[in-house]
Every structure is written in structure tokens, then in C-alpha cells.
Amino acid sequence: MEGMGSPGPTTDVAVTFSLGDRRDSATMHVVTEYRGASANDTRAWIAARSPKELRQQYTNFYSELYPSIRSDEQPSVDDNETDNVIRTVERYTIPDFWAGGTAEHPTGKFEPLELSLAVPRATAADRKMPLAVRQNAHIRYVINAESPGGWNIRPREEHITTPAARFSRRLSVAGDVFKLEWEYETLADHVMPAGAAEYVKQMARANDLLVFSVTPPGDRAETTDETRINWSVLMAALLAAALAVMGAVRVARAPLAVAGDAPVSGAAPAAIPRHEPVGLGGWLILVGFGITISPIRILFTLSKTLPGYSASTWAALTTPGMSNYHPLWAPLLMFELFGNIAMLVFTVLTVWLFYTKKRQFPRTFIWVVAASIVFSLADMLLMSFVPVSDPTATEWSRQFGRMVVAAIWIAYMLRSQRVRNTFVK
């Protein structure tokens, strides 16, 4: 990975899987290169074992992940002492690769075992002494999984950086090959007590990204097709939209007065002195631009999140026992869906009220802006309890900036004479 501090990984693992349907065995081909200090350690470890012991211990290493695994041949070892590089090659068959999940919906999983041993597990974060970090660890682990049924997985990347370590995971698909790339590198040999809590938190996030579950090719059309409609979520979304539209209609028909005024119902508005500002000019031009693009922005957000509501992704996130399951995924996703639908409907309403210069616009604008801030804060708070989607410090600071801007525009709506003079219909 570009930008790492050392010349390259000291342990570089490339694993190739060939997968069939739920009745087929999988094959696994592992090529590992050790360099520098890792090569020295591996050379000594191999020299202390007979070929039979070496084969058995390599097989045992993977047996906790794949209990039925069997070695197809003696691991080969190529030791280049001149460059201090050791290259090992292993071949296995895994009859029960699809042993996870349930009988109706079996799953298989991938895990970078060497990297899983290197990434630290949670430890006490409230410390008085520095927290030790394994020195000079730099591991890259790449899995290429080939399936004749293809894959319906969204490419994505996750990066975690602390002063003591860096971690990344990248998912991509090319034809029938699904590629997972992990990389972990330590940057310091310890973490000071003040930074221990954040380091532990970030490493916990890294551990959550180590295991990835998939479904058999024969089941993929039913369980992992990203385009399959999730009917229960769709019905809930339509109901939320209908309720939001009903609420918007009631707001549009509400007999409100001009901001700060309470004229008698049916009375004509008082004449506006010529020297006072009126019409969709001045700062209202910026208001008009902002509210006009708001529905487009919300639609874009909805389009980006829709894959998370497909039948397969929904099941992967909300089904107990799945590797990506978390009890808060379902309420978080539904909260985001309902909130975005409501915000879309009411931003469209504010656009109509603005350009028709309706009395209801200022108050509706204030409520919509305030609701948007509350919705965003609640969403980020919920996200903070789901490890994989924990908001960053940058996202929190950006949210604070939005609150400041919102407060300015709300104050403008309450105090502007142009607003009072313009929205009178």
C-alpha cells in the first residue's frame, strides 16, 4: 500500500480460493514470503521441525478456521539466504468451507490468520504506564476467491491510522474473482497512556474488519444479489413517505401569519414602504440556492445507501450469527431511511413555499433546518455504537460547522425585514 513508512511488508501472504456451490469442496493455495527479521524467525522455526511435523503444523494452523481442512501436498520452502527471503507454498482442500450460517443459508468465511494474530486485541485503556506495541510488524494479506457464480459485493475501503499503527482493508471484484486486501503496520513500539484509549478503540475496529462472510454461488441469486428487492423495507419506506406527505400537506395549508405578525384572517396585508427590502433578493438568493439543491443532495444520499437495504445486505447485517451482525444495524438503517424520506418530502415543501412566497415558508424553513441538525446528530450518535461505522473526529467537527451555519440562517429568518415583507401570501 502506498504511503507506508517501511520499504514493504516483512510478511506477504497471497491466498487463492477456488469455490463451488454448497456441496463442493473448496481449494486453497497459499504463497507466503518472509523478509528480513520475519525470514530469520521463520528459518529457525522450519529448521527445528521435520517435514512431517512441518506439514502437520501448517495444517493445524488453519484447522481452527476450517476444521475439515486437509493438506494436499508437502509445503515447499524456498530459502534465498542471499536476499534473506523465504517463500513457502501450501495447497489444501476444504470440504466444509460452507459450514457457517444455517442449514437454509450456509456461509463461508475468509480471515487473514497471520494478520489476526498480529493485530492486538482490546486491553485495559485506563493506564498509568505506556502500552507496548509489537515492533516492526508489517503484514500484507491478500485473498483472491474465484467463484463461477460471480460476486455481488460493493467495492469499498476502510483505513484506520493511529500514531502507533496503520490498518487497511480493501474489497474489490473483477469478473469471477473477489479480492480482499488487508495491510497492517506498526509505527511505534509503545503508546503513551494518554493515547491508549483511542488506540484500543481503533484496534477493536480493525479486529471487526478481519473476518468476511460469503454465501455459496448457488444461493447467491437468493441471498447476495445486491439488486434484489427487500419488500418489507420497501413497504415501510412507502408508509413513511405517505405519512411525510400527509404532514407536509397539513403544514402547507396551515393558516400562519407573517413572521412576527398576527393579521386578522382574510385581511389584506399592510402596504410595504418603498424603502424596505422585499422580494427574492439579497440574502434570500443564497437561501433559495441552498433549499433548491437540498432535495437533490438527499436523493444522492439515498441512492448511496440503497444497497444497504437489499435483501442480502440486510440479512448479513441484521441476522444473529453473521460476521457483520450488530443489534443496532436494523434500527440505525431504518432510522436513516425514515429520516431521509421525511427530510426529502419537507425540503421539497420548503422549495415550493419559497418560490410561491407563502407565509408558511419562514417557520417551515426553521423547523426543517433544526430537524436536519437533530437528525444528523442522532444518526451519528447511533453510528458511534456500531464499530464498523464509527464517525471520525473530522465528521464530528463538520457537524459542528453545520450547526453554526444553521443557527445563522435561523436567526436571519427570525430577524430579516425582507423575509417579513416577502412571504405574505
C-alpha positions as CSV (number, residue, x, y, z in Angstrom):
1,M,0.0,0.0,0.0
2,E,1.3,3.4,-0.9
3,G,2.5,5.7,1.8
4,M,3.7,3.1,4.4
5,G,6.8,4.0,6.4
6,S,8.8,0.9,5.6
7,P,10.0,-0.3,2.2
8,G,7.5,-3.2,2.1
9,P,5.8,-5.9,4.2
10,T,8.1,-8.3,6.0
11,T,5.3,-10.9,5.7
12,D,3.4,-11.0,2.4
13,V,0.7,-13.6,2.1
14,A,-1.3,-14.4,-1.1
15,V,-4.2,-16.9,-0.8
16,T,-6.2,-18.2,-3.7
17,F,-9.5,-19.9,-3.2
18,S,-11.5,-21.8,-5.8
19,L,-15.1,-22.1,-4.6
20,G,-18.0,-24.2,-5.8
21,D,-21.6,-24.5,-4.5
22,R,-22.6,-25.7,-1.0
23,R,-22.0,-29.3,-1.9
24,D,-18.5,-28.8,-3.3
25,S,-15.2,-28.7,-1.5
26,A,-13.0,-25.6,-1.8
27,T,-9.4,-25.5,-2.6
28,M,-6.9,-23.1,-1.0
29,H,-3.4,-22.2,-2.4
30,V,-1.2,-20.2,0.0
31,V,2.0,-18.4,-1.1
32,T,3.9,-16.6,1.7
33,E,7.1,-14.5,1.5
34,Y,9.0,-13.6,4.7
35,R,11.7,-10.9,4.5
36,G,14.2,-9.5,7.0
37,A,13.6,-10.4,10.6
38,S,10.5,-12.4,9.7
39,A,12.6,-14.5,7.4
40,N,15.1,-15.1,10.2
41,D,12.4,-16.2,12.6
42,T,10.7,-18.4,10.0
43,R,14.0,-20.1,9.0
44,A,14.7,-21.0,12.6
45,W,11.2,-22.3,13.1
46,I,11.3,-24.5,10.0
47,A,14.8,-25.9,10.8
48,A,13.5,-27.2,14.1
49,R,10.9,-29.4,12.5
50,S,10.8,-32.5,10.4
51,P,9.0,-32.4,7.0
52,K,6.1,-34.4,8.6
53,E,5.9,-32.1,11.6
54,L,6.0,-29.1,9.3
55,R,3.1,-30.3,7.2
56,Q,1.0,-31.1,10.3
57,Q,1.6,-27.8,12.0
58,Y,0.8,-25.8,8.8
59,T,-2.4,-27.7,8.5
60,N,-3.2,-27.3,12.2
61,F,-2.7,-23.5,11.8
62,Y,-5.8,-23.3,9.5
63,S,-7.9,-26.0,11.2
64,E,-9.5,-23.7,13.7
65,L,-10.9,-21.7,10.9
66,Y,-11.6,-24.7,8.6
67,P,-11.9,-27.9,10.8
68,S,-12.1,-30.3,7.9
69,I,-9.1,-28.9,6.1
70,R,-6.5,-31.4,4.7
71,S,-3.1,-30.8,3.2
72,D,-2.8,-31.9,-0.5
73,E,1.0,-31.9,-0.6
74,Q,4.1,-31.3,1.5
75,P,4.6,-27.5,1.8
76,S,7.5,-26.3,-0.3
77,V,10.2,-24.0,1.1
78,D,12.4,-21.8,-1.0
79,D,15.1,-20.1,1.1
80,N,17.0,-17.3,-0.5
81,E,19.7,-16.6,2.1
82,T,21.4,-14.1,-0.1
83,D,18.4,-11.7,-0.1
84,N,17.1,-13.1,3.2
85,V,13.8,-14.1,1.7
86,I,11.9,-17.3,2.4
87,R,9.0,-18.3,0.2
88,T,6.6,-21.1,1.2
89,V,3.8,-22.7,-0.9
90,E,0.9,-24.7,0.6
91,R,-2.1,-26.4,-1.0
92,Y,-5.2,-27.5,0.8
93,T,-8.7,-28.9,0.3
94,I,-11.6,-27.7,2.5
95,P,-14.7,-30.0,2.3
96,D,-16.7,-27.9,4.8
97,F,-15.9,-24.4,3.6
98,W,-19.7,-23.6,3.6
99,A,-20.2,-24.8,7.2
100,G,-21.2,-21.4,8.7
101,G,-24.6,-19.8,9.0
102,T,-27.7,-22.1,9.0
103,A,-28.7,-25.1,7.0
104,E,-31.0,-22.9,4.9
105,H,-28.5,-20.2,4.4
106,P,-24.9,-21.5,4.8
107,T,-21.9,-19.2,4.7
108,G,-18.2,-19.4,4.3
109,K,-15.6,-17.0,5.7
110,F,-12.3,-15.5,5.0
111,E,-9.8,-14.4,7.6
112,P,-6.2,-13.3,7.3
113,L,-4.9,-15.5,10.1
114,E,-1.3,-14.2,10.3
115,L,-2.6,-10.7,10.5
116,S,-5.3,-11.7,13.0
117,L,-2.5,-12.8,15.3
118,A,-0.6,-9.6,14.9
119,V,-3.4,-7.0,15.4
120,P,-3.8,-6.5,19.1
121,R,-7.0,-7.4,20.9
122,A,-8.7,-5.0,23.4
123,T,-6.8,-4.4,26.6
124,A,-7.2,-2.0,29.5
125,A,-7.3,1.5,28.1
126,D,-7.1,3.3,31.5
127,R,-3.4,3.0,32.0
128,K,-0.6,4.7,34.1
129,M,2.2,3.1,32.1
130,P,2.9,3.1,28.3
131,L,1.2,0.3,26.3
132,A,3.7,-1.9,24.5
133,V,3.2,-2.5,20.7
134,R,4.8,-5.3,18.7
135,Q,7.8,-3.8,16.9
136,N,8.5,-3.8,13.2
137,A,5.3,-5.7,12.2
138,H,4.3,-5.2,8.6
139,I,2.0,-7.7,7.1
140,R,0.0,-7.7,3.9
141,Y,-2.6,-10.4,3.3
142,V,-4.4,-10.8,0.0
143,I,-7.2,-13.3,-0.7
144,N,-8.4,-13.9,-4.3
145,A,-11.6,-16.0,-4.2
146,E,-12.8,-17.3,-7.6
147,S,-16.4,-18.4,-7.9
148,P,-18.1,-19.5,-11.2
149,G,-21.3,-17.8,-9.9
150,G,-19.6,-14.4,-9.7
151,W,-20.0,-11.9,-6.9
152,N,-22.3,-9.1,-6.0
153,I,-20.2,-7.2,-3.5
154,R,-19.7,-3.4,-3.4
155,P,-16.1,-2.3,-3.6
156,R,-15.1,-0.4,-0.6
157,E,-12.1,0.6,1.6
158,E,-11.5,1.1,5.3
159,H,-8.5,2.8,6.7
160,I,-7.5,3.1,10.4
161,T,-4.5,5.2,11.4
162,T,-3.0,5.8,14.8
163,P,0.4,7.1,15.9
164,A,1.4,3.5,16.7
165,A,-0.2,1.5,13.8
166,R,-1.9,1.6,10.5
167,F,-4.5,-0.8,9.2
168,S,-6.5,-1.0,5.9
169,R,-8.9,-3.3,4.2
170,R,-9.9,-3.1,0.6
171,L,-12.7,-5.1,-1.2
172,S,-12.9,-5.3,-5.0
173,V,-14.4,-7.6,-7.6
174,A,-13.1,-8.3,-11.2
175,G,-15.2,-10.8,-13.1
176,D,-15.5,-14.1,-11.1
177,V,-12.8,-13.1,-8.6
178,F,-13.4,-11.4,-5.3
179,K,-10.3,-9.7,-3.8
180,L,-9.8,-8.8,-0.2
181,E,-6.6,-7.0,0.8
182,W,-5.5,-6.3,4.3
183,E,-2.4,-4.5,5.5
184,Y,-1.2,-3.8,9.0
185,E,2.0,-2.0,10.0
186,T,3.2,-0.8,13.4
187,L,4.8,2.6,13.5
188,A,6.0,2.8,17.2
189,D,6.9,0.4,19.9
190,H,4.6,1.8,22.5
191,V,1.5,4.0,23.1
192,M,1.6,6.7,25.8
193,P,-1.1,6.4,28.5
194,A,-3.0,9.5,27.2
195,G,-3.4,7.8,23.8
196,A,-4.1,4.3,24.9
197,A,-7.9,4.5,25.0
198,E,-8.1,5.8,21.4
199,Y,-5.5,3.2,20.2
200,V,-7.5,0.3,21.8
201,K,-10.7,1.6,20.3
202,Q,-9.2,1.8,16.8
203,M,-7.6,-1.6,17.1
204,A,-11.0,-3.0,18.1
205,R,-12.4,-1.5,14.8
206,A,-9.6,-3.3,12.9
207,N,-10.4,-6.6,14.5
208,D,-14.0,-6.2,13.4
209,L,-12.8,-6.0,9.8
210,L,-10.7,-9.2,9.9
211,V,-13.5,-11.7,9.1
212,F,-15.6,-11.6,5.9
213,S,-18.5,-14.0,5.3
214,V,-19.9,-15.0,1.9
215,T,-22.6,-17.3,0.6
216,P,-22.5,-20.2,-1.9
217,P,-22.7,-19.5,-5.6
218,G,-25.9,-21.5,-5.9
219,D,-27.5,-19.3,-3.2
220,R,-26.2,-16.0,-4.4
221,A,-29.2,-15.2,-6.6
222,E,-31.3,-15.6,-3.5
223,T,-29.1,-14.2,-0.7
224,T,-26.4,-11.9,-2.0
225,D,-27.9,-10.3,-5.1
226,E,-27.4,-6.5,-4.3
227,T,-30.4,-5.7,-6.6
228,R,-33.0,-8.0,-5.0
229,I,-35.9,-6.0,-3.5
230,N,-36.3,-6.2,0.2
231,W,-40.1,-6.0,0.2
232,S,-40.6,-5.4,4.0
233,V,-38.2,-2.4,3.9
234,L,-39.8,-1.1,0.7
235,M,-43.3,-1.3,2.3
236,A,-42.0,0.5,5.4
237,A,-40.4,3.2,3.2
238,L,-43.6,3.8,1.3
239,L,-45.6,4.1,4.5
240,A,-43.0,6.6,5.9
241,A,-43.3,8.6,2.6
242,A,-47.1,8.6,2.8
243,L,-47.0,9.9,6.4
244,A,-44.4,12.5,5.5
245,V,-46.5,13.8,2.5
246,M,-49.7,14.0,4.7
247,G,-47.7,16.0,7.3
248,A,-46.3,18.3,4.5
249,V,-49.8,18.9,3.2
250,R,-51.1,19.9,6.6
251,V,-48.1,22.3,7.0
252,A,-48.8,23.8,3.6
253,R,-52.4,24.5,4.5
254,A,-51.8,25.8,7.9
255,P,-53.1,29.4,8.4
256,L,-49.9,31.0,9.6
257,A,-49.2,34.7,9.9
258,V,-46.2,36.5,8.5
259,A,-43.2,36.0,10.8
260,G,-43.8,38.1,13.9
261,D,-47.2,39.2,12.7
262,A,-50.8,38.1,13.5
263,P,-53.1,39.8,11.0
264,V,-56.8,39.2,11.0
265,S,-57.8,36.2,8.9
266,G,-58.8,37.3,5.4
267,A,-57.4,40.8,5.8
268,A,-55.2,42.2,3.1
269,P,-51.5,42.6,4.1
270,A,-50.4,46.1,5.0
271,A,-48.7,48.1,2.3
272,I,-44.9,47.8,2.5
273,P,-43.0,51.1,2.5
274,R,-40.9,51.6,-0.7
275,H,-37.6,51.9,1.2
276,E,-38.0,48.5,2.8
277,P,-36.5,45.4,1.1
278,V,-38.9,43.0,-0.5
279,G,-38.8,40.0,-2.9
280,L,-36.5,37.1,-3.5
281,G,-33.3,39.1,-3.5
282,G,-30.5,39.9,-1.1
283,W,-29.5,37.0,1.2
284,L,-32.6,35.2,0.1
285,I,-30.8,34.3,-3.1
286,L,-28.4,32.1,-1.1
287,V,-31.4,30.7,0.8
288,G,-33.1,29.8,-2.4
289,F,-30.0,28.2,-3.8
290,G,-29.5,26.1,-0.7
291,I,-33.0,24.8,-0.4
292,T,-33.2,24.1,-4.2
293,I,-30.2,21.8,-4.1
294,S,-31.3,20.1,-0.8
295,P,-33.7,17.6,-2.4
296,I,-31.0,16.7,-4.9
297,R,-28.5,16.2,-2.2
298,I,-30.8,14.0,-0.2
299,L,-31.7,11.9,-3.2
300,F,-28.0,11.4,-3.8
301,T,-27.6,10.2,-0.2
302,L,-30.5,7.8,-0.5
303,S,-29.0,6.4,-3.7
304,K,-25.7,5.7,-2.0
305,T,-27.4,3.9,1.0
306,L,-29.9,1.9,-1.0
307,P,-27.6,-1.2,-1.4
308,G,-27.6,-1.5,2.4
309,Y,-31.3,-2.3,2.2
310,S,-31.1,-5.1,-0.4
311,A,-32.3,-8.5,0.9
312,S,-28.7,-9.9,1.1
313,T,-27.0,-7.0,2.8
314,W,-29.9,-6.5,5.2
315,A,-29.7,-10.2,6.1
316,A,-25.9,-10.0,6.6
317,L,-26.2,-7.0,8.9
318,T,-29.3,-8.0,10.9
319,T,-29.1,-11.8,11.2
320,P,-27.6,-13.0,14.5
321,G,-24.6,-15.3,13.8
322,M,-23.4,-13.5,10.7
323,S,-19.9,-12.0,10.9
324,N,-21.2,-8.4,10.2
325,Y,-24.2,-8.6,12.6
326,H,-24.8,-6.0,15.2
327,P,-28.1,-5.5,17.1
328,L,-28.1,-1.8,16.2
329,W,-27.8,-2.2,12.4
330,A,-31.5,-2.6,11.9
331,P,-32.7,0.4,14.0
332,L,-29.8,2.5,12.5
333,L,-30.7,1.7,8.9
334,M,-34.4,2.2,9.4
335,F,-33.8,5.5,11.3
336,E,-31.7,6.7,8.4
337,L,-34.2,5.6,5.8
338,F,-37.2,7.2,7.5
339,G,-35.3,10.3,8.4
340,N,-34.0,10.8,4.8
341,I,-37.5,10.2,3.4
342,A,-39.1,12.8,5.7
343,M,-36.3,15.3,5.0
344,L,-36.8,14.8,1.3
345,V,-40.5,15.5,1.5
346,F,-40.2,18.6,3.7
347,T,-37.3,20.1,1.7
348,V,-39.5,19.8,-1.4
349,L,-42.2,21.6,0.5
350,T,-39.8,24.4,1.5
351,V,-38.8,24.8,-2.1
352,W,-42.5,25.2,-3.1
353,L,-43.2,27.6,-0.2
354,F,-40.2,29.7,-1.1
355,Y,-40.9,30.3,-4.7
356,T,-44.6,30.9,-4.2
357,K,-43.7,33.3,-1.3
358,K,-46.1,31.6,1.1
359,R,-46.5,32.8,4.7
360,Q,-45.6,29.3,5.9
361,F,-42.1,29.4,4.5
362,P,-40.0,31.1,7.3
363,R,-41.4,28.9,10.1
364,T,-41.2,25.8,7.9
365,F,-37.6,26.6,7.0
366,I,-36.6,27.0,10.6
367,W,-38.2,23.7,11.6
368,V,-36.7,21.8,8.7
369,V,-33.2,23.1,9.3
370,A,-33.5,22.4,13.1
371,A,-34.8,18.9,12.4
372,S,-32.0,18.3,9.9
373,I,-29.4,19.1,12.6
374,V,-31.1,16.9,15.2
375,F,-31.5,14.0,12.7
376,S,-27.8,14.2,11.8
377,L,-26.6,14.3,15.4
378,A,-28.9,11.4,16.4
379,D,-27.7,9.4,13.4
380,M,-24.0,10.0,14.2
381,L,-24.6,9.1,17.8
382,L,-26.2,5.8,16.8
383,M,-23.4,5.1,14.4
384,S,-20.9,5.5,17.2
385,F,-22.3,2.4,18.8
386,V,-21.7,0.3,15.6
387,P,-17.9,-0.3,15.4
388,V,-17.6,-0.5,11.6
389,S,-19.3,2.8,11.1
390,D,-17.9,4.8,14.0
391,P,-17.8,8.5,12.9
392,T,-14.4,10.2,12.8
393,A,-13.3,13.4,14.6
394,T,-13.5,15.1,11.2
395,E,-17.1,14.2,10.7
396,W,-18.0,15.4,14.2
397,S,-16.2,18.8,13.5
398,R,-18.0,19.1,10.2
399,Q,-21.3,18.5,12.0
400,F,-20.4,21.3,14.4
401,G,-19.8,23.6,11.5
402,R,-23.3,22.7,10.1
403,M,-24.8,23.7,13.4
404,V,-23.2,27.1,13.4
405,V,-24.4,27.8,9.8
406,A,-27.9,26.6,10.7
407,A,-28.0,28.9,13.7
408,I,-27.0,31.9,11.4
409,W,-29.8,31.2,8.9
410,I,-32.4,30.6,11.6
411,A,-31.5,34.0,13.1
412,Y,-31.8,35.6,9.7
413,M,-35.3,34.1,9.2
414,L,-36.4,35.5,12.6
415,R,-34.9,39.0,12.2
416,S,-34.9,39.8,8.5
417,Q,-37.3,42.6,7.3
418,R,-37.0,41.2,3.7
419,V,-38.4,37.9,5.0
420,R,-41.3,39.6,6.7
421,N,-42.1,41.6,3.6
422,T,-41.7,38.8,1.0
423,F,-43.5,35.8,2.4
424,V,-47.1,37.2,2.8
425,K,-49.3,35.1,0.6
